[in-house]
Amino acid sequence: MTATVTTLDREIAREERCVGLPTDQPLTDGVITRRRLQIAGLLLACGFVAVFAVFAAAGVVQLCAIVLAAGFGVYAIRQDRHLRRLASLRGDSLRITLVVAGELMFSGVLAGDRELLDLRDGVARSAGLLAGALAEVVPADSVRVRLVGPSGELPVAAIRDVEPRRPARDDPEPAIEAMRTGETTCTERDGRGVMVVPMWRRGDLVGLLEVVGAPGDLYHPRDAALVDAYGRGVVAALLSPRN
Protein backbone atom coordinates (compact mmCIF):
# COMPACT_ATOMS: atom_id res chain seq x y z
CA MET A 1 0.00 0.00 0.00
CA THR A 2 2.84 2.41 0.83
CA ALA A 3 4.48 1.84 -2.56
CA THR A 4 1.15 2.35 -4.33
CA VAL A 5 0.46 5.61 -2.52
CA THR A 6 3.99 6.89 -3.21
CA THR A 7 3.71 6.07 -6.92
CA LEU A 8 0.30 7.72 -7.05
CA ASP A 9 1.64 10.86 -5.41
CA ARG A 10 4.46 11.01 -7.93
CA GLU A 11 2.05 10.62 -10.84
CA ILE A 12 -0.18 13.37 -9.46
CA ALA A 13 2.82 15.69 -9.04
CA ARG A 14 3.96 14.95 -12.61
CA GLU A 15 0.52 15.74 -14.04
CA GLU A 16 0.33 18.92 -11.95
CA ARG A 17 3.60 20.09 -13.45
CA CYS A 18 2.36 19.27 -16.95
CA VAL A 19 -0.70 21.50 -16.57
CA GLY A 20 1.13 24.26 -14.71
CA LEU A 21 -0.37 23.68 -11.25
CA PRO A 22 1.79 24.10 -8.09
CA THR A 23 2.76 20.80 -6.50
CA ASP A 24 3.08 22.27 -2.99
CA GLN A 25 -0.58 23.30 -2.67
CA PRO A 26 -3.71 21.18 -2.03
CA LEU A 27 -5.26 19.71 -5.16
CA THR A 28 -9.04 20.21 -5.19
CA ASP A 29 -11.87 19.82 -7.66
CA GLY A 30 -12.13 23.61 -7.80
CA VAL A 31 -8.49 23.95 -8.87
CA ILE A 32 -8.94 21.39 -11.66
CA THR A 33 -12.19 23.03 -12.79
CA ARG A 34 -10.60 26.48 -12.96
CA ARG A 35 -7.72 25.13 -15.01
CA ARG A 36 -10.17 23.41 -17.37
CA LEU A 37 -12.03 26.69 -17.84
CA GLN A 38 -8.75 28.41 -18.65
CA ILE A 39 -7.90 25.74 -21.23
CA ALA A 40 -11.42 25.97 -22.70
CA GLY A 41 -11.02 29.74 -22.98
CA LEU A 42 -7.69 29.27 -24.75
CA LEU A 43 -9.25 26.77 -27.17
CA LEU A 44 -12.12 29.15 -27.90
CA ALA A 45 -9.69 32.01 -28.52
CA CYS A 46 -7.68 29.85 -30.91
CA GLY A 47 -10.81 29.04 -32.87
CA PHE A 48 -11.75 32.71 -33.03
CA VAL A 49 -8.27 33.66 -34.27
CA ALA A 50 -8.38 30.97 -36.96
CA VAL A 51 -11.80 32.09 -38.21
CA PHE A 52 -10.75 35.75 -38.12
CA ALA A 53 -7.60 34.98 -40.12
CA VAL A 54 -9.54 33.16 -42.81
CA PHE A 55 -11.83 36.12 -43.46
CA ALA A 56 -9.70 39.14 -42.52
CA ALA A 57 -6.16 38.24 -43.51
CA ALA A 58 -4.49 37.06 -46.65
CA GLY A 59 -1.34 35.34 -47.81
CA VAL A 60 1.45 34.72 -45.35
CA VAL A 61 -0.36 36.47 -42.45
CA GLN A 62 -3.36 34.20 -42.91
CA LEU A 63 -1.21 31.08 -42.99
CA CYS A 64 0.82 32.10 -39.93
CA ALA A 65 -2.34 32.91 -37.96
CA ILE A 66 -3.90 29.56 -38.82
CA VAL A 67 -0.72 27.64 -37.94
CA LEU A 68 -0.38 29.52 -34.65
CA ALA A 69 -4.02 28.93 -33.77
CA ALA A 70 -3.67 25.25 -34.63
CA GLY A 71 -0.58 24.96 -32.44
CA PHE A 72 -2.34 26.50 -29.46
CA GLY A 73 -5.32 24.27 -30.16
CA VAL A 74 -3.16 21.14 -29.99
CA TYR A 75 -1.59 22.45 -26.78
CA ALA A 76 -5.04 23.02 -25.24
CA ILE A 77 -6.19 19.51 -26.20
CA ARG A 78 -3.08 17.96 -24.63
CA GLN A 79 -3.59 20.03 -21.47
CA ASP A 80 -7.18 18.83 -21.26
CA ARG A 81 -6.00 15.20 -21.46
CA HIS A 82 -3.54 15.82 -18.61
CA LEU A 83 -6.33 17.41 -16.56
CA ARG A 84 -8.60 14.41 -17.14
CA ARG A 85 -5.83 12.08 -15.98
CA LEU A 86 -5.13 14.33 -12.99
CA ALA A 87 -8.80 14.23 -11.97
CA SER A 88 -8.76 10.43 -12.28
CA LEU A 89 -5.60 10.12 -10.17
CA ARG A 90 -7.06 12.41 -7.51
CA GLY A 91 -10.16 10.21 -7.38
CA ASP A 92 -7.96 7.15 -6.87
CA SER A 93 -6.08 8.95 -4.09
CA LEU A 94 -9.30 9.86 -2.30
CA ARG A 95 -10.59 6.29 -2.55
CA ILE A 96 -7.35 4.92 -1.06
CA THR A 97 -7.59 7.45 1.77
CA LEU A 98 -11.15 6.38 2.53
CA VAL A 99 -10.21 2.70 2.45
CA VAL A 100 -7.33 3.25 4.88
CA ALA A 101 -9.51 5.33 7.20
CA GLY A 102 -12.24 2.71 7.13
CA GLU A 103 -9.80 -0.10 7.90
CA LEU A 104 -8.41 1.81 10.88
CA MET A 105 -11.85 2.62 12.24
CA PHE A 106 -13.22 -0.90 11.93
CA SER A 107 -10.04 -2.58 13.18
CA GLY A 108 -10.23 -0.62 16.43
CA VAL A 109 -6.61 0.52 16.14
CA LEU A 110 -7.53 4.01 17.30
CA ALA A 111 -9.93 2.98 20.04
CA GLY A 112 -7.27 2.53 22.70
CA ASP A 113 -5.86 5.99 22.11
CA ARG A 114 -9.16 7.87 22.11
CA GLU A 115 -8.61 9.17 25.63
CA LEU A 116 -5.09 10.33 24.76
CA LEU A 117 -6.33 12.06 21.60
CA ASP A 118 -9.05 13.79 23.59
CA LEU A 119 -6.49 14.90 26.17
CA ARG A 120 -4.19 16.39 23.59
CA ASP A 121 -7.12 18.08 21.89
CA GLY A 122 -8.17 19.52 25.25
CA VAL A 123 -4.68 20.90 25.83
CA ALA A 124 -4.70 22.46 22.36
CA ARG A 125 -8.10 24.09 22.84
CA SER A 126 -7.30 25.47 26.29
CA ALA A 127 -3.62 26.26 25.65
CA GLY A 128 -4.11 30.02 25.97
CA LEU A 129 -5.78 29.72 29.35
CA LEU A 130 -3.19 27.21 30.55
CA ALA A 131 -0.32 29.51 29.60
CA GLY A 132 -1.95 32.46 31.36
CA ALA A 133 -2.52 30.47 34.56
CA LEU A 134 0.98 28.96 34.47
CA ALA A 135 2.44 32.47 34.46
CA GLU A 136 0.98 32.87 37.96
CA VAL A 137 2.62 29.69 39.29
CA VAL A 138 6.30 30.60 38.90
CA PRO A 139 8.12 33.83 37.98
CA ALA A 140 8.68 33.95 34.21
CA ASP A 141 9.27 36.32 31.33
CA SER A 142 7.61 33.95 28.88
CA VAL A 143 5.39 30.86 29.16
CA ARG A 144 4.67 28.33 26.41
CA VAL A 145 2.39 25.33 26.06
CA ARG A 146 3.71 22.82 23.55
CA LEU A 147 1.78 20.03 21.88
CA VAL A 148 3.10 16.64 20.77
CA GLY A 149 2.87 16.04 17.03
CA PRO A 150 2.42 12.65 15.35
CA SER A 151 6.08 12.57 14.30
CA GLY A 152 7.47 13.88 17.57
CA GLU A 153 7.43 17.56 16.63
CA LEU A 154 6.68 20.02 19.43
CA PRO A 155 4.69 22.97 18.07
CA VAL A 156 3.82 25.89 20.35
CA ALA A 157 0.07 25.92 20.97
CA ALA A 158 0.11 29.11 23.04
CA ILE A 159 2.61 31.63 24.33
CA ARG A 160 2.26 34.22 27.07
CA ASP A 161 4.88 36.97 27.21
CA VAL A 162 4.76 38.25 30.77
CA GLU A 163 7.45 40.82 30.01
CA PRO A 164 7.02 41.91 26.36
CA ARG A 165 10.02 44.22 26.75
CA ARG A 166 12.22 41.15 27.27
CA PRO A 167 10.99 38.71 24.61
CA ALA A 168 12.48 35.22 24.69
CA ARG A 169 13.26 33.47 21.43
CA ASP A 170 11.55 30.18 20.66
CA ASP A 171 14.22 27.53 21.29
CA PRO A 172 12.79 23.98 21.05
CA GLU A 173 15.95 22.21 22.25
CA PRO A 174 15.03 22.08 25.98
CA ALA A 175 11.59 20.72 25.06
CA ILE A 176 13.16 18.11 22.80
CA GLU A 177 15.46 17.04 25.64
CA ALA A 178 12.52 16.82 28.07
CA MET A 179 10.59 14.66 25.62
CA ARG A 180 13.62 12.44 25.04
CA THR A 181 14.30 11.82 28.73
CA GLY A 182 10.70 11.98 29.87
CA GLU A 183 11.74 14.16 32.81
CA THR A 184 11.68 17.81 33.79
CA THR A 185 14.50 19.75 32.16
CA CYS A 186 16.06 22.81 33.78
CA THR A 187 18.76 24.54 31.77
CA GLU A 188 20.18 27.91 30.82
CA ARG A 189 19.71 29.38 27.34
CA ASP A 190 20.87 32.83 26.29
CA GLY A 191 21.51 33.75 29.94
CA ARG A 192 17.99 32.78 31.02
CA GLY A 193 16.70 29.88 33.03
CA VAL A 194 14.47 27.56 30.98
CA MET A 195 12.33 24.82 32.49
CA VAL A 196 10.27 22.28 30.58
CA VAL A 197 7.88 19.94 32.40
CA PRO A 198 6.20 17.06 30.53
CA MET A 199 2.52 16.33 31.21
CA TRP A 200 1.76 12.62 31.32
CA ARG A 201 -1.27 10.40 31.08
CA ARG A 202 0.20 7.25 32.57
CA GLY A 203 2.98 6.43 30.08
CA ASP A 204 1.80 8.74 27.32
CA LEU A 205 3.07 12.27 26.79
CA VAL A 206 0.16 14.72 26.58
CA GLY A 207 2.06 18.01 26.19
CA LEU A 208 4.82 20.13 27.67
CA LEU A 209 4.83 23.22 29.85
CA GLU A 210 7.74 25.56 29.22
CA VAL A 211 8.74 28.63 31.24
CA VAL A 212 11.55 31.04 30.44
CA GLY A 213 12.87 33.23 33.25
CA ALA A 214 14.25 36.74 33.29
CA PRO A 215 17.90 37.25 32.28
CA GLY A 216 20.13 35.92 35.05
CA ASP A 217 17.37 33.95 36.82
CA LEU A 218 17.58 30.17 37.12
CA TYR A 219 14.96 27.65 38.19
CA HIS A 220 15.23 25.36 41.21
CA PRO A 221 13.67 22.04 42.28
CA ARG A 222 10.89 23.86 44.12
CA ASP A 223 9.88 25.63 40.90
CA ALA A 224 9.92 22.33 39.02
CA ALA A 225 7.69 20.75 41.68
CA LEU A 226 5.17 23.59 41.38
CA VAL A 227 4.96 23.36 37.58
CA ASP A 228 4.78 19.55 37.74
CA ALA A 229 1.88 19.77 40.19
CA TYR A 230 0.19 22.26 37.88
CA GLY A 231 0.62 19.88 34.93
CA ARG A 232 -0.83 16.97 36.89
CA GLY A 233 -3.79 19.15 37.80
CA VAL A 234 -4.36 20.01 34.14
CA VAL A 235 -4.40 16.35 33.11
CA ALA A 236 -6.69 15.42 36.00
CA ALA A 237 -9.09 18.23 35.10
CA LEU A 238 -9.23 17.20 31.46
CA LEU A 239 -9.84 13.57 32.46
CA SER A 240 -12.68 14.43 34.84
CA PRO A 241 -16.18 13.29 33.72
CA ARG A 242 -17.51 16.84 33.35
CA ASN A 243 -15.01 17.36 30.50
C-alpha positions as CSV (number, residue, x, y, z in Angstrom):
1,M,0.0,0.0,0.0
2,T,2.8,2.4,0.8
3,A,4.5,1.8,-2.6
4,T,1.2,2.3,-4.3
5,V,0.5,5.6,-2.5
6,T,4.0,6.9,-3.2
7,T,3.7,6.1,-6.9
8,L,0.3,7.7,-7.1
9,D,1.6,10.9,-5.4
10,R,4.5,11.0,-7.9
11,E,2.1,10.6,-10.8
12,I,-0.2,13.4,-9.5
13,A,2.8,15.7,-9.0
14,R,4.0,14.9,-12.6
15,E,0.5,15.7,-14.0
16,E,0.3,18.9,-11.9
17,R,3.6,20.1,-13.5
18,C,2.4,19.3,-17.0
19,V,-0.7,21.5,-16.6
20,G,1.1,24.3,-14.7
21,L,-0.4,23.7,-11.2
22,P,1.8,24.1,-8.1
23,T,2.8,20.8,-6.5
24,D,3.1,22.3,-3.0
25,Q,-0.6,23.3,-2.7
26,P,-3.7,21.2,-2.0
27,L,-5.3,19.7,-5.2
28,T,-9.0,20.2,-5.2
29,D,-11.9,19.8,-7.7
30,G,-12.1,23.6,-7.8
31,V,-8.5,23.9,-8.9
32,I,-8.9,21.4,-11.7
33,T,-12.2,23.0,-12.8
34,R,-10.6,26.5,-13.0
35,R,-7.7,25.1,-15.0
36,R,-10.2,23.4,-17.4
37,L,-12.0,26.7,-17.8
38,Q,-8.8,28.4,-18.7
39,I,-7.9,25.7,-21.2
40,A,-11.4,26.0,-22.7
41,G,-11.0,29.7,-23.0
42,L,-7.7,29.3,-24.8
43,L,-9.2,26.8,-27.2
44,L,-12.1,29.2,-27.9
45,A,-9.7,32.0,-28.5
46,C,-7.7,29.9,-30.9
47,G,-10.8,29.0,-32.9
48,F,-11.8,32.7,-33.0
49,V,-8.3,33.7,-34.3
50,A,-8.4,31.0,-37.0
51,V,-11.8,32.1,-38.2
52,F,-10.8,35.8,-38.1
53,A,-7.6,35.0,-40.1
54,V,-9.5,33.2,-42.8
55,F,-11.8,36.1,-43.5
56,A,-9.7,39.1,-42.5
57,A,-6.2,38.2,-43.5
58,A,-4.5,37.1,-46.6
59,G,-1.3,35.3,-47.8
60,V,1.5,34.7,-45.4
61,V,-0.4,36.5,-42.5
62,Q,-3.4,34.2,-42.9
63,L,-1.2,31.1,-43.0
64,C,0.8,32.1,-39.9
65,A,-2.3,32.9,-38.0
66,I,-3.9,29.6,-38.8
67,V,-0.7,27.6,-37.9
68,L,-0.4,29.5,-34.7
69,A,-4.0,28.9,-33.8
70,A,-3.7,25.2,-34.6
71,G,-0.6,25.0,-32.4
72,F,-2.3,26.5,-29.5
73,G,-5.3,24.3,-30.2
74,V,-3.2,21.1,-30.0
75,Y,-1.6,22.4,-26.8
76,A,-5.0,23.0,-25.2
77,I,-6.2,19.5,-26.2
78,R,-3.1,18.0,-24.6
79,Q,-3.6,20.0,-21.5
80,D,-7.2,18.8,-21.3
81,R,-6.0,15.2,-21.5
82,H,-3.5,15.8,-18.6
83,L,-6.3,17.4,-16.6
84,R,-8.6,14.4,-17.1
85,R,-5.8,12.1,-16.0
86,L,-5.1,14.3,-13.0
87,A,-8.8,14.2,-12.0
88,S,-8.8,10.4,-12.3
89,L,-5.6,10.1,-10.2
90,R,-7.1,12.4,-7.5
91,G,-10.2,10.2,-7.4
92,D,-8.0,7.2,-6.9
93,S,-6.1,9.0,-4.1
94,L,-9.3,9.9,-2.3
95,R,-10.6,6.3,-2.6
96,I,-7.4,4.9,-1.1
97,T,-7.6,7.5,1.8
98,L,-11.2,6.4,2.5
99,V,-10.2,2.7,2.4
100,V,-7.3,3.2,4.9
101,A,-9.5,5.3,7.2
102,G,-12.2,2.7,7.1
103,E,-9.8,-0.1,7.9
104,L,-8.4,1.8,10.9
105,M,-11.9,2.6,12.2
106,F,-13.2,-0.9,11.9
107,S,-10.0,-2.6,13.2
108,G,-10.2,-0.6,16.4
109,V,-6.6,0.5,16.1
110,L,-7.5,4.0,17.3
111,A,-9.9,3.0,20.0
112,G,-7.3,2.5,22.7
113,D,-5.9,6.0,22.1
114,R,-9.2,7.9,22.1
115,E,-8.6,9.2,25.6
116,L,-5.1,10.3,24.8
117,L,-6.3,12.1,21.6
118,D,-9.1,13.8,23.6
119,L,-6.5,14.9,26.2
120,R,-4.2,16.4,23.6
121,D,-7.1,18.1,21.9
122,G,-8.2,19.5,25.2
123,V,-4.7,20.9,25.8
124,A,-4.7,22.5,22.4
125,R,-8.1,24.1,22.8
126,S,-7.3,25.5,26.3
127,A,-3.6,26.3,25.6
128,G,-4.1,30.0,26.0
129,L,-5.8,29.7,29.3
130,L,-3.2,27.2,30.5
131,A,-0.3,29.5,29.6
132,G,-1.9,32.5,31.4
133,A,-2.5,30.5,34.6
134,L,1.0,29.0,34.5
135,A,2.4,32.5,34.5
136,E,1.0,32.9,38.0
137,V,2.6,29.7,39.3
138,V,6.3,30.6,38.9
139,P,8.1,33.8,38.0
140,A,8.7,33.9,34.2
141,D,9.3,36.3,31.3
142,S,7.6,33.9,28.9
143,V,5.4,30.9,29.2
144,R,4.7,28.3,26.4
145,V,2.4,25.3,26.1
146,R,3.7,22.8,23.6
147,L,1.8,20.0,21.9
148,V,3.1,16.6,20.8
149,G,2.9,16.0,17.0
150,P,2.4,12.6,15.4
151,S,6.1,12.6,14.3
152,G,7.5,13.9,17.6
153,E,7.4,17.6,16.6
154,L,6.7,20.0,19.4
155,P,4.7,23.0,18.1
156,V,3.8,25.9,20.3
157,A,0.1,25.9,21.0
158,A,0.1,29.1,23.0
159,I,2.6,31.6,24.3
160,R,2.3,34.2,27.1
161,D,4.9,37.0,27.2
162,V,4.8,38.3,30.8
163,E,7.5,40.8,30.0
164,P,7.0,41.9,26.4
165,R,10.0,44.2,26.7
166,R,12.2,41.2,27.3
167,P,11.0,38.7,24.6
168,A,12.5,35.2,24.7
169,R,13.3,33.5,21.4
170,D,11.6,30.2,20.7
171,D,14.2,27.5,21.3
172,P,12.8,24.0,21.0
173,E,16.0,22.2,22.2
174,P,15.0,22.1,26.0
175,A,11.6,20.7,25.1
176,I,13.2,18.1,22.8
177,E,15.5,17.0,25.6
178,A,12.5,16.8,28.1
179,M,10.6,14.7,25.6
180,R,13.6,12.4,25.0
181,T,14.3,11.8,28.7
182,G,10.7,12.0,29.9
183,E,11.7,14.2,32.8
184,T,11.7,17.8,33.8
185,T,14.5,19.8,32.2
186,C,16.1,22.8,33.8
187,T,18.8,24.5,31.8
188,E,20.2,27.9,30.8
189,R,19.7,29.4,27.3
190,D,20.9,32.8,26.3
191,G,21.5,33.8,29.9
192,R,18.0,32.8,31.0
193,G,16.7,29.9,33.0
194,V,14.5,27.6,31.0
195,M,12.3,24.8,32.5
196,V,10.3,22.3,30.6
197,V,7.9,19.9,32.4
198,P,6.2,17.1,30.5
199,M,2.5,16.3,31.2
200,W,1.8,12.6,31.3
201,R,-1.3,10.4,31.1
202,R,0.2,7.2,32.6
203,G,3.0,6.4,30.1
204,D,1.8,8.7,27.3
205,L,3.1,12.3,26.8
206,V,0.2,14.7,26.6
207,G,2.1,18.0,26.2
208,L,4.8,20.1,27.7
209,L,4.8,23.2,29.9
210,E,7.7,25.6,29.2
211,V,8.7,28.6,31.2
212,V,11.5,31.0,30.4
213,G,12.9,33.2,33.2
214,A,14.3,36.7,33.3
215,P,17.9,37.3,32.3
216,G,20.1,35.9,35.1
217,D,17.4,33.9,36.8
218,L,17.6,30.2,37.1
219,Y,15.0,27.6,38.2
220,H,15.2,25.4,41.2
221,P,13.7,22.0,42.3
222,R,10.9,23.9,44.1
223,D,9.9,25.6,40.9
224,A,9.9,22.3,39.0
225,A,7.7,20.7,41.7
226,L,5.2,23.6,41.4
227,V,5.0,23.4,37.6
228,D,4.8,19.5,37.7
229,A,1.9,19.8,40.2
230,Y,0.2,22.3,37.9
231,G,0.6,19.9,34.9
232,R,-0.8,17.0,36.9
233,G,-3.8,19.1,37.8
234,V,-4.4,20.0,34.1
235,V,-4.4,16.3,33.1
236,A,-6.7,15.4,36.0
237,A,-9.1,18.2,35.1
238,L,-9.2,17.2,31.5
239,L,-9.8,13.6,32.5
240,S,-12.7,14.4,34.8
241,P,-16.2,13.3,33.7
242,R,-17.5,16.8,33.4
243,N,-15.0,17.4,30.5
